Amino acid sequence: MEKEKPDNTQESYNIGRKKVLTFPAGFLWGAGLSSHQAEGGNTKNDWYFWEKNSRKVKEESGAACDYWNRYEEDHKMAGRMNLNSLRISLEWSRIEPEEGEFDDEAIEHYRKMLIDMKANGLRRVVTLHHYTVPLWFFQRYGWHKKDSVRLFSRYAEKVISELGGEIEIIVTINEPRLVVNRGYLVADRPPGKRNPFLFWKARKNLVEAHKKAYTVMKNIFPDLPVGITQFTNDFDYFGKGRWQNWLTERIENFYNWHFFDEIGDKQDFIGVNYYYGAKVRLGYPFYELATYEKKVTDMGWGMMPEGIYEIIMDAWERYKKPIYILENGIADSEDRYRAEFICGHIRAVHKAVKKGADVRGYFYWSFLDNYEWNAGYSMRFGLVEVDYKTQVRTIRKSALEYAKICRSNELEI
Ligand code: BGC
Protein backbone atom coordinates (compact mmCIF):
# COMPACT_ATOMS: atom_id res chain seq x y z
CA MET A 1 0.00 0.00 0.00
CA GLU A 2 1.26 3.48 -0.93
CA LYS A 3 1.98 5.43 2.13
CA GLU A 4 0.99 9.01 2.32
CA LYS A 5 3.88 11.19 3.36
CA PRO A 6 2.76 13.39 6.23
CA ASP A 7 3.39 17.11 6.38
CA ASN A 8 5.38 18.48 9.30
CA THR A 9 2.41 19.05 11.55
CA GLN A 10 1.16 15.48 11.30
CA GLU A 11 2.44 13.28 14.12
CA SER A 12 1.18 9.88 13.07
CA TYR A 13 -0.54 8.12 10.20
CA ASN A 14 -1.49 4.60 9.18
CA ILE A 15 -0.23 2.21 6.55
CA GLY A 16 -2.74 -0.61 6.47
CA ARG A 17 -2.88 -1.89 10.05
CA LYS A 18 0.43 -0.35 10.99
CA LYS A 19 0.68 2.96 12.73
CA VAL A 20 3.57 5.22 11.83
CA LEU A 21 4.84 7.75 14.33
CA THR A 22 6.57 10.70 12.71
CA PHE A 23 9.17 12.85 14.44
CA PRO A 24 9.68 16.58 13.92
CA ALA A 25 11.78 17.61 10.92
CA GLY A 26 15.46 17.98 11.76
CA PHE A 27 15.26 15.56 14.70
CA LEU A 28 18.73 14.36 15.72
CA TRP A 29 19.21 10.60 15.62
CA GLY A 30 22.50 9.65 17.17
CA ALA A 31 24.55 7.49 19.47
CA GLY A 32 27.18 8.21 22.07
CA LEU A 33 30.74 7.43 23.11
CA SER A 34 33.09 8.95 25.66
CA SER A 35 36.83 9.48 25.53
CA HIS A 36 38.00 7.17 28.29
CA GLN A 37 35.49 4.47 27.40
CA ALA A 38 36.37 4.34 23.71
CA GLU A 39 39.63 6.02 22.72
CA GLY A 40 42.12 3.77 24.47
CA GLY A 41 45.52 4.74 25.84
CA ASN A 42 44.29 7.37 28.28
CA THR A 43 46.95 7.05 30.95
CA LYS A 44 47.06 10.58 32.31
CA ASN A 45 43.72 10.80 34.03
CA ASP A 46 42.19 9.94 37.40
CA TRP A 47 40.42 6.83 36.07
CA TYR A 48 43.66 5.25 34.91
CA PHE A 49 45.01 5.77 38.40
CA TRP A 50 41.79 4.36 39.84
CA GLU A 51 41.96 1.25 37.62
CA LYS A 52 45.49 0.57 38.80
CA ASN A 53 45.07 1.34 42.49
CA SER A 54 41.53 1.20 43.83
CA ARG A 55 40.53 -2.48 43.55
CA LYS A 56 37.04 -1.23 42.79
CA VAL A 57 37.33 -1.87 39.07
CA LYS A 58 36.96 -5.19 37.31
CA GLU A 59 39.66 -4.58 34.71
CA GLU A 60 41.79 -1.86 33.18
CA SER A 61 40.66 0.17 30.18
CA GLY A 62 43.83 -0.42 28.10
CA ALA A 63 43.26 0.05 24.38
CA ALA A 64 39.45 0.28 24.75
CA CYS A 65 37.96 0.39 21.22
CA ASP A 66 41.03 2.20 19.86
CA TYR A 67 38.63 4.88 18.64
CA TRP A 68 41.50 7.40 18.83
CA ASN A 69 43.09 5.64 15.83
CA ARG A 70 40.06 4.07 14.18
CA TYR A 71 37.68 7.02 14.17
CA GLU A 72 37.53 7.23 10.35
CA GLU A 73 36.29 3.67 10.02
CA ASP A 74 33.84 4.25 12.89
CA HIS A 75 32.42 7.49 11.51
CA LYS A 76 31.91 5.86 8.12
CA MET A 77 30.00 3.06 9.77
CA ALA A 78 27.85 5.54 11.74
CA GLY A 79 27.00 7.30 8.48
CA ARG A 80 26.11 3.99 6.85
CA MET A 81 23.84 3.21 9.81
CA ASN A 82 21.90 6.42 8.99
CA LEU A 83 22.88 8.24 12.16
CA ASN A 84 22.81 11.99 11.59
CA SER A 85 24.71 12.83 14.78
CA LEU A 86 27.30 11.44 17.15
CA ARG A 87 28.06 12.39 20.73
CA ILE A 88 31.69 12.11 21.79
CA SER A 89 33.68 13.60 24.66
CA LEU A 90 37.02 15.34 24.71
CA GLU A 91 39.66 14.02 27.06
CA TRP A 92 40.79 16.91 29.26
CA SER A 93 43.98 15.04 30.17
CA ARG A 94 44.99 14.85 26.49
CA ILE A 95 44.24 18.52 25.87
CA GLU A 96 45.90 19.77 29.08
CA PRO A 97 48.26 16.97 30.19
CA GLU A 98 50.06 19.26 32.63
CA GLU A 99 48.48 22.14 34.49
CA GLY A 100 48.34 25.18 32.21
CA GLU A 101 50.13 23.40 29.32
CA PHE A 102 47.95 22.64 26.36
CA ASP A 103 48.88 20.00 23.81
CA ASP A 104 48.48 21.35 20.27
CA GLU A 105 48.83 17.91 18.72
CA ALA A 106 45.93 16.52 20.73
CA ILE A 107 43.79 19.53 19.81
CA GLU A 108 44.63 19.02 16.13
CA HIS A 109 43.73 15.36 16.42
CA TYR A 110 40.32 16.27 17.82
CA ARG A 111 39.88 18.85 15.06
CA LYS A 112 40.46 16.11 12.46
CA MET A 113 38.00 13.84 14.24
CA LEU A 114 35.31 16.54 14.27
CA ILE A 115 35.85 17.42 10.62
CA ASP A 116 35.64 13.74 9.75
CA MET A 117 32.34 13.42 11.61
CA LYS A 118 30.91 16.25 9.53
CA ALA A 119 32.18 14.65 6.32
CA ASN A 120 30.12 11.58 7.24
CA GLY A 121 26.94 13.57 7.78
CA LEU A 122 27.18 13.55 11.57
CA ARG A 123 26.20 16.54 13.70
CA ARG A 124 28.71 16.91 16.53
CA VAL A 125 27.64 16.83 20.16
CA VAL A 126 30.69 17.26 22.37
CA THR A 127 31.00 16.70 26.10
CA LEU A 128 33.83 18.44 27.93
CA HIS A 129 33.82 16.32 31.06
CA HIS A 130 32.61 12.72 30.89
CA TYR A 131 33.80 11.49 34.32
CA THR A 132 37.57 11.79 33.79
CA VAL A 133 39.86 14.61 34.92
CA PRO A 134 43.63 14.99 34.37
CA LEU A 135 45.86 13.35 36.93
CA TRP A 136 47.28 16.72 38.02
CA PHE A 137 43.74 17.98 38.71
CA PHE A 138 42.95 14.81 40.68
CA GLN A 139 46.17 14.97 42.72
CA ARG A 140 46.32 18.71 43.37
CA TYR A 141 42.68 19.78 43.33
CA GLY A 142 39.43 17.83 42.80
CA TRP A 143 35.88 19.13 42.44
CA HIS A 144 35.69 19.80 46.17
CA LYS A 145 38.33 22.54 45.79
CA LYS A 146 37.29 26.02 44.74
CA ASP A 147 40.07 26.17 42.11
CA SER A 148 38.21 23.54 40.10
CA VAL A 149 35.84 26.27 38.83
CA ARG A 150 38.66 28.38 37.40
CA LEU A 151 40.53 25.39 35.98
CA PHE A 152 37.52 23.89 34.24
CA SER A 153 36.47 27.16 32.64
CA ARG A 154 40.02 27.77 31.39
CA TYR A 155 39.92 24.34 29.72
CA ALA A 156 36.47 25.11 28.27
CA GLU A 157 37.70 28.45 26.92
CA LYS A 158 40.66 26.79 25.23
CA VAL A 159 38.48 24.11 23.64
CA ILE A 160 35.92 26.55 22.37
CA SER A 161 38.39 29.03 20.97
CA GLU A 162 40.18 26.23 19.12
CA LEU A 163 37.35 23.90 18.14
CA GLY A 164 34.09 25.82 18.66
CA GLY A 165 33.52 26.18 14.91
CA GLU A 166 33.45 22.38 14.53
CA ILE A 167 30.84 21.68 17.22
CA GLU A 168 27.04 21.88 17.07
CA ILE A 169 26.15 21.24 20.73
CA ILE A 170 28.24 21.42 23.90
CA VAL A 171 27.59 19.40 27.04
CA THR A 172 29.83 20.77 29.78
CA ILE A 173 29.40 18.05 32.40
CA ASN A 174 28.05 14.54 32.02
CA GLU A 175 25.87 13.43 34.95
CA PRO A 176 27.07 15.70 37.76
CA ARG A 177 24.81 13.66 40.04
CA LEU A 178 26.93 10.56 39.56
CA VAL A 179 30.22 12.45 39.70
CA VAL A 180 29.48 13.58 43.25
CA ASN A 181 27.47 10.62 44.55
CA ARG A 182 29.86 7.94 43.43
CA GLY A 183 33.00 10.02 43.99
CA TYR A 184 32.16 11.58 47.36
CA LEU A 185 29.59 9.32 49.07
CA VAL A 186 29.68 5.80 47.64
CA ALA A 187 33.43 5.98 47.06
CA ASP A 188 33.57 3.44 44.25
CA ARG A 189 34.76 6.05 41.74
CA PRO A 190 37.51 8.66 41.96
CA PRO A 191 38.30 10.50 44.13
CA GLY A 192 36.85 7.71 46.29
CA LYS A 193 35.76 9.75 49.29
CA ARG A 194 32.95 9.15 51.77
CA ASN A 195 32.51 12.62 53.04
CA PRO A 196 29.19 14.52 53.01
CA PHE A 197 30.95 17.82 53.64
CA LEU A 198 33.17 17.45 50.55
CA PHE A 199 30.15 16.12 48.65
CA TRP A 200 28.32 19.43 49.19
CA LYS A 201 31.37 21.43 48.23
CA ALA A 202 31.87 19.40 45.05
CA ARG A 203 28.20 19.84 44.10
CA LYS A 204 28.47 23.57 44.50
CA ASN A 205 31.71 23.79 42.54
CA LEU A 206 30.35 21.69 39.67
CA VAL A 207 27.44 24.11 39.35
CA GLU A 208 29.79 27.09 39.44
CA ALA A 209 32.19 25.43 37.00
CA HIS A 210 29.36 24.91 34.53
CA LYS A 211 28.08 28.47 34.90
CA LYS A 212 31.48 30.04 34.45
CA ALA A 213 32.30 27.83 31.46
CA TYR A 214 28.88 28.67 29.98
CA THR A 215 29.55 32.40 30.16
CA VAL A 216 33.06 32.11 28.78
CA MET A 217 31.96 29.93 25.85
CA LYS A 218 28.89 32.02 25.01
CA ASN A 219 31.11 35.11 24.81
CA ILE A 220 33.06 33.41 22.04
CA PHE A 221 30.25 31.51 20.26
CA PRO A 222 26.94 33.11 21.34
CA ASP A 223 24.81 30.79 19.19
CA LEU A 224 26.33 27.51 20.32
CA PRO A 225 23.85 25.62 22.53
CA VAL A 226 25.44 24.76 25.89
CA GLY A 227 24.00 22.64 28.70
CA ILE A 228 24.53 19.63 30.94
CA THR A 229 23.10 16.14 30.83
CA GLN A 230 21.89 14.32 33.90
CA PHE A 231 21.35 10.69 34.94
CA THR A 232 17.62 10.54 35.64
CA ASN A 233 15.36 7.87 37.09
CA ASP A 234 11.62 7.64 37.27
CA PHE A 235 11.39 7.02 41.02
CA ASP A 236 8.70 5.14 42.88
CA TYR A 237 8.51 4.14 46.55
CA PHE A 238 8.07 0.73 48.17
CA GLY A 239 4.70 0.98 49.87
CA LYS A 240 2.07 3.64 49.45
CA GLY A 241 1.11 6.57 51.58
CA ARG A 242 1.37 10.33 51.94
CA TRP A 243 4.83 10.46 53.43
CA GLN A 244 6.19 7.98 50.89
CA ASN A 245 4.90 10.18 48.07
CA TRP A 246 6.37 13.22 49.72
CA LEU A 247 9.72 11.48 50.10
CA THR A 248 9.75 10.18 46.53
CA GLU A 249 9.17 13.68 45.29
CA ARG A 250 12.07 15.01 47.38
CA ILE A 251 14.35 12.27 46.06
CA GLU A 252 13.30 13.00 42.51
CA ASN A 253 13.86 16.73 42.92
CA PHE A 254 17.24 16.20 44.44
CA TYR A 255 18.55 13.55 42.09
CA ASN A 256 17.02 14.48 38.78
CA TRP A 257 16.51 18.22 38.89
CA HIS A 258 18.71 19.88 41.50
CA PHE A 259 21.58 20.68 39.11
CA PHE A 260 19.27 22.07 36.42
CA ASP A 261 17.55 24.22 39.06
CA GLU A 262 20.83 25.59 40.34
CA ILE A 263 22.17 26.34 36.88
CA GLY A 264 19.03 28.36 36.11
CA ASP A 265 19.20 30.44 32.95
CA LYS A 266 22.79 29.43 32.12
CA GLN A 267 21.68 26.47 30.01
CA ASP A 268 20.16 26.35 26.55
CA PHE A 269 18.74 22.83 26.71
CA ILE A 270 18.01 20.01 29.12
CA GLY A 271 20.07 16.87 28.59
CA VAL A 272 18.41 13.66 29.76
CA ASN A 273 20.16 10.33 30.26
CA TYR A 274 17.58 7.67 31.07
CA TYR A 275 18.09 3.96 31.60
CA TYR A 276 15.53 2.67 34.13
CA GLY A 277 12.85 3.40 36.65
CA ALA A 278 13.66 2.71 40.26
CA LYS A 279 11.83 1.64 43.34
CA VAL A 280 13.41 3.13 46.43
CA ARG A 281 13.52 2.84 50.20
CA LEU A 282 15.67 4.71 52.64
CA GLY A 283 19.30 3.63 52.81
CA TYR A 284 22.85 4.89 52.29
CA PRO A 285 23.40 7.35 50.69
CA PHE A 286 19.82 8.59 51.10
CA TYR A 287 18.09 5.65 49.47
CA GLU A 288 18.46 2.11 48.05
CA LEU A 289 17.35 1.17 44.60
CA ALA A 290 15.55 -1.91 43.41
CA THR A 291 14.24 -3.08 40.11
CA TYR A 292 10.80 -4.55 39.88
CA GLU A 293 10.32 -4.99 36.14
CA LYS A 294 10.29 -8.47 34.64
CA LYS A 295 12.75 -7.78 31.85
CA VAL A 296 16.13 -6.97 33.23
CA THR A 297 19.25 -5.90 31.35
CA ASP A 298 22.74 -7.34 31.90
CA MET A 299 23.35 -4.44 34.30
CA GLY A 300 20.39 -5.67 36.40
CA TRP A 301 18.36 -2.62 35.40
CA GLY A 302 14.66 -3.15 34.72
CA MET A 303 13.27 -2.14 31.34
CA MET A 304 10.73 0.61 31.88
CA PRO A 305 10.19 2.61 28.68
CA GLU A 306 7.25 4.63 29.98
CA GLY A 307 9.62 6.19 32.54
CA ILE A 308 11.29 8.22 29.81
CA TYR A 309 7.94 9.81 29.00
CA GLU A 310 7.47 10.82 32.64
CA ILE A 311 10.96 12.29 32.80
CA ILE A 312 10.56 14.28 29.59
CA MET A 313 7.20 15.70 30.63
CA ASP A 314 8.60 16.62 34.02
CA ALA A 315 11.59 18.36 32.40
CA TRP A 316 9.35 20.16 29.91
CA GLU A 317 6.92 21.42 32.54
CA ARG A 318 9.75 22.62 34.75
CA TYR A 319 12.06 24.34 32.27
CA LYS A 320 10.28 24.83 28.93
CA LYS A 321 13.61 24.42 27.13
CA PRO A 322 14.59 22.11 24.25
CA ILE A 323 15.26 18.58 25.47
CA TYR A 324 17.82 16.15 24.12
CA ILE A 325 17.83 12.51 25.15
CA LEU A 326 21.59 12.17 25.26
CA GLU A 327 21.74 8.61 26.59
CA ASN A 328 19.33 5.72 26.56
CA GLY A 329 20.52 2.18 26.13
CA ILE A 330 20.84 -1.38 27.28
CA ALA A 331 23.65 -3.77 28.16
CA ASP A 332 22.54 -6.89 26.34
CA SER A 333 25.35 -9.17 25.20
CA GLU A 334 22.94 -11.54 23.42
CA ASP A 335 21.12 -8.70 21.67
CA ARG A 336 17.85 -10.23 22.88
CA TYR A 337 16.02 -7.13 24.09
CA ARG A 338 17.87 -4.25 22.42
CA ALA A 339 15.49 -3.72 19.47
CA GLU A 340 12.48 -3.88 21.79
CA PHE A 341 14.20 -1.53 24.23
CA ILE A 342 14.98 1.04 21.54
CA CYS A 343 11.55 0.93 19.91
CA GLY A 344 9.76 1.03 23.28
CA HIS A 345 11.66 4.07 24.46
CA ILE A 346 11.39 5.90 21.14
CA ARG A 347 7.66 5.30 21.19
CA ALA A 348 7.48 6.87 24.66
CA VAL A 349 9.59 9.81 23.44
CA HIS A 350 7.10 10.29 20.62
CA LYS A 351 4.24 10.35 23.10
CA ALA A 352 5.97 13.25 24.87
CA VAL A 353 6.52 15.06 21.56
CA LYS A 354 2.84 14.66 20.81
CA LYS A 355 2.00 16.15 24.21
CA GLY A 356 3.97 19.24 23.21
CA ALA A 357 7.43 18.64 24.71
CA ASP A 358 10.15 20.16 22.53
CA VAL A 359 12.35 17.08 22.17
CA ARG A 360 15.05 17.65 19.55
CA GLY A 361 17.06 14.44 19.52
CA TYR A 362 17.63 10.89 20.71
CA PHE A 363 21.08 9.38 21.25
CA TYR A 364 21.36 5.67 21.87
CA TRP A 365 24.07 4.69 24.37
CA SER A 366 26.38 3.44 23.08
CA PHE A 367 27.55 3.48 19.48
CA LEU A 368 30.25 0.83 20.06
CA ASP A 369 30.63 -1.63 22.92
CA ASN A 370 33.06 0.09 25.24
CA TYR A 371 34.68 0.28 28.66
CA GLU A 372 31.89 0.25 31.22
CA TRP A 373 33.79 1.84 34.14
CA ASN A 374 33.74 -0.37 37.27
CA ALA A 375 32.21 -3.26 35.29
CA GLY A 376 35.01 -3.27 32.69
CA TYR A 377 34.33 -4.83 29.31
CA SER A 378 31.69 -7.34 30.37
CA MET A 379 28.77 -4.99 29.74
CA ARG A 380 27.91 -4.65 26.09
CA PHE A 381 25.82 -1.60 25.32
CA GLY A 382 26.84 -1.13 21.68
CA LEU A 383 24.81 -0.90 18.52
CA VAL A 384 28.05 -2.29 17.19
CA GLU A 385 29.80 -5.25 18.75
CA VAL A 386 33.53 -4.91 19.31
CA ASP A 387 35.90 -7.86 19.45
CA TYR A 388 38.49 -6.44 21.84
CA LYS A 389 41.19 -8.87 20.72
CA THR A 390 41.04 -7.97 17.04
CA GLN A 391 39.16 -4.64 17.19
CA VAL A 392 36.80 -6.02 14.55
CA ARG A 393 33.42 -4.27 14.56
CA THR A 394 30.14 -6.06 13.78
CA ILE A 395 26.84 -4.23 13.45
CA ARG A 396 24.22 -5.91 15.67
CA LYS A 397 20.84 -6.96 14.30
CA SER A 398 19.01 -4.56 16.59
CA ALA A 399 21.07 -1.71 15.14
CA LEU A 400 19.39 -2.33 11.80
CA GLU A 401 16.04 -1.59 13.42
CA TYR A 402 17.45 1.63 14.77
CA ALA A 403 18.94 2.47 11.37
CA LYS A 404 15.46 2.23 9.82
CA ILE A 405 14.09 4.74 12.30
CA CYS A 406 17.03 7.08 11.74
CA ARG A 407 16.60 6.94 7.97
CA SER A 408 12.85 7.55 7.89
CA ASN A 409 12.51 9.81 10.97
CA GLU A 410 9.60 7.52 11.79
CA LEU A 411 8.77 4.58 14.01
CA GLU A 412 6.43 1.90 12.68
CA ILE A 413 4.40 0.07 15.33
C1 BGC B 1 27.32 7.13 31.59
C2 BGC B 1 28.05 6.25 30.61
C3 BGC B 1 27.83 4.79 30.96
C4 BGC B 1 26.35 4.50 30.94
C5 BGC B 1 25.98 3.07 31.26
C6 BGC B 1 25.94 6.64 31.97
O1 BGC B 1 25.71 6.88 33.31
O2 BGC B 1 27.29 8.46 31.14
O3 BGC B 1 29.39 6.60 30.60
O4 BGC B 1 28.53 3.93 30.14
O5 BGC B 1 25.69 5.31 31.87
O6 BGC B 1 26.27 2.76 32.57
Residues whose N, C-alpha, C, O or C-beta is under 5 A from the ligand:
A	BS01	BGC	none
